[in-house]
Amino acid sequence: MNRWVVSSVEVVGDEVHGANGESLGRIEDVLLDVERGRVAYVVLSPVGAIGKLFAVPWEAMSIDVSRGGDGWRLDVDRARFAAAPGFARGEWPNFADPQFAAGVYSYYGIPPCREAPLDPN
């Protein structure tokens, strides 16, 4: 399978491994920034944290080439991932909120994708 262009249906359910190769969890959802025409976040369901989810900037993810392109990689260890900003399964945040984006993106060391709305003019 070509993993450079992939359906979101194929991504959901894929395993995500951390910096040390340990499993961090699975991709629960892929969130699109329709205003900018890009993937904004993946939502991860972590190993062992029932009911808690994590939004991860798309730019923090990469194809796990160490596993032949099968699955994804997030270059943090399990402890750092577990301490990331998360949310309850039934209480999803406003992903379009610039403050939310700034917090999540800065946690992973990536400039926020949503500092201000685009000017429609």
N, C-alpha and C positions, 0 to 999 in steps of 0.2 A: 504494500500500500504506500502511496506517495503521501508523506506526512507534512509536506510543505503547503499544500492546499487540502484542507480537510473539512468535512462536514461537522457542524457542532454536535450532531447526533452521534458521530463517532467519538468525539472528545468526552462527552458526558459519560461518566463511569470509568474513565481511564484512571490508572493509578498514578500518584505523584510521589516521587522519591526526593529525599533531602540531600544535603551536601555529603553526608556520610553513607548514602545509599539506602538508608532506612526508609520504610514506607511512612509517608506523612498522612496519606488519606487518598480519597478519590474525588474527581471533579464531579460536582453536583449540578452545576449550571454554568453557562457562558453568558455574560451580560454585555450587550452591545451599547455603545454610545452612538445612537442614531444621528445625533446632531453632527458628529464628526466623522461618521462612517467608519468606525473601528471597533475592535473588541476592547472594552474597558477593564473588565475583571473576569476572573473565573472564581466560582464559589466552590470552596473545598470542604468536604465532610471529612474531618480528621479521624485517624485511627483512635479508638477508645474514648472519644468525647461525644457521647450520645446527646443529641439535641443542640449542639453548638456547631456553627458554621463560620468560615473565614472567607472574606473577600481578599483576593490576591490580584495585584495589577498584572495584566497580561504580559507586560514587558518583563516581569520577574520570572516568567516561566520559559522553559526551553524544552525542546524535544530531548528525551533521555537517550543520547547516542550510545551511552555505555550499555544500554539494553537493546541495541539494534534499532532504535527509534520506536520501541514499544513502551509507551508511557511518557511521562513528563518529569521534568526536574525543576525543583525550586531550591536555589542555593542557600539554604539555611538549615541549621540542625533542628532536631525535633524540639529541643527546649525553647529555642527562639521562636519557632513556629507556634508552639503552644502558648507563648506569651503575646502573640500578635493580637491586634484588635479583632474581636469576634462578635458574633450576635447569635441570639437564640433562633432556632429553626422557624418558629412562628412569628418572629418579630424582625423582619428584614428592614434594614435602614433605608434611608433615601440615598441611593447610590449617586444621584445627580448633585447632591449637596457638595459644594466646593470644600467645606470644612471636613466632611467625611473623606473625600478624595485626598485632601492634603495629609490627613492623619495616616491613612492606609499607605499611600504612596511613599511618604517620608519614612514609615516604619521599614519598608523594603529598600530604601535608598534610591528611589526613583522620582524624578520631577513629576508633580501632579499633571494629569492629563486634562483636568477640568478646573483651571484657575478662575475662569470667567466664561459666561455664555458667549457663544459666537454671535456676531452682529449679523442679523438676517438681511441687512441691506447691502 
